[in-house]
């Protein structure tokens, strides 16, 4: 999968971002796109497994490349990358689910309700 590794290097060169930053942006892109595509709410967490699948697939590709070229899998770095990739989508899920940060209809009273 040399082409995937080359594509990642091209993305780093083109954007000027570090690989860690690209992990975050790709995770956000997948999280938001999947939620929009399927009409899911961030608070449901349904997109999180798909973000995780993308992160794991990316790391398996990196491990395969590293084993072929450098003969070392760098497992610790892969675990770090997966955690880094998942952090912001999980944070958004938590904020959407258990806080009023995004002001969903369940978290804010409507104007029709009166306090007793």
C-alpha positions in Angstrom: 0.0 0.0 0.0 2.8 2.4 -0.9 0.2 4.6 -2.7 -1.6 5.3 0.6 1.6 6.2 2.4 2.6 8.4 -0.6 -0.8 10.1 -0.4 -0.4 10.8 3.3 3.0 12.4 2.6 1.5 14.4 -0.2 -1.2 15.7 2.2 1.5 16.6 4.7 3.5 18.5 2.1 0.4 20.1 0.5 -1.2 21.3 3.8 2.0 22.0 5.8 0.3 20.3 8.7 1.9 17.6 10.9 0.6 14.0 10.7 -1.0 14.3 14.1 -3.0 17.4 13.0 -4.1 15.5 9.8 -5.3 12.7 12.0 -7.6 15.1 13.8 -8.9 16.8 10.7 -9.6 13.4 9.0 -11.4 12.2 12.1 -13.5 15.3 12.2 -14.3 15.0 8.5 -15.4 11.4 8.8 -17.4 12.1 12.0 -19.3 15.0 10.6 -19.7 13.5 7.1 -21.0 10.2 8.3 -23.5 11.9 10.7 -24.7 14.2 7.9 -24.9 11.4 5.3 -27.0 9.1 7.5 -28.9 11.9 9.3 -27.5 10.8 12.7 -27.0 13.1 15.7 -23.5 13.5 17.2 -25.1 12.7 20.6 -26.0 9.2 19.4 -22.4 8.2 18.9 -23.2 6.1 15.9 -20.4 7.6 13.8 -17.7 6.8 16.4 -17.2 3.1 15.3 -16.8 4.3 11.7 -14.2 6.8 12.8 -12.4 4.1 14.7 -12.5 1.7 11.7 -10.9 4.4 9.5 -8.2 5.1 12.2 -7.4 1.4 12.6 -7.3 0.8 8.9 -4.9 3.7 8.6 -2.7 2.4 11.3 -2.7 -1.1 9.9 -1.5 0.4 6.6 1.2 2.2 8.5 2.3 -0.9 10.3 2.4 -2.9 7.1 4.5 -0.1 5.5 6.9 0.1 8.5 7.4 -3.6 8.6 8.2 -3.7 4.9 10.5 -0.7 4.8 12.0 -0.4 8.4 11.3 -4.0 9.7 9.7 -2.4 12.8 5.9 -2.1 13.4 6.0 0.9 15.8 2.9 -0.3 17.7 3.2 2.4 20.4 3.0 5.1 17.8 0.0 3.4 16.2 -1.8 3.3 19.5 -0.9 7.0 20.0 -2.3 7.9 16.5 -5.5 6.0 17.1 -6.0 7.8 20.5 -5.2 11.1 18.8 -7.6 10.4 16.0 -10.5 9.5 18.3 -10.1 12.2 20.9 -12.0 15.1 19.3 -14.9 13.0 17.9 -15.3 11.4 21.3 -15.1 14.8 23.0 -17.8 16.1 20.6 -20.0 13.1 21.4 -19.6 13.6 25.1 -20.4 17.3 24.8 -23.4 16.7 22.6 -24.7 13.9 24.8 -24.2 15.2 28.3 -23.9 19.0 28.2 -25.9 21.9 26.8 -22.9 23.1 24.7 -24.7 22.3 21.4 -28.2 23.2 22.7 -30.1 20.3 21.4 -33.9 20.3 21.8 -33.6 17.9 24.8 -31.1 20.0 26.6 -32.9 23.4 26.4 -36.5 24.1 27.5 -38.8 25.4 24.8 -40.7 28.6 25.2 -44.0 26.7 25.6 -42.9 25.2 28.9 -43.5 27.0 32.2 -41.8 26.3 35.5 -44.0 25.3 38.4 
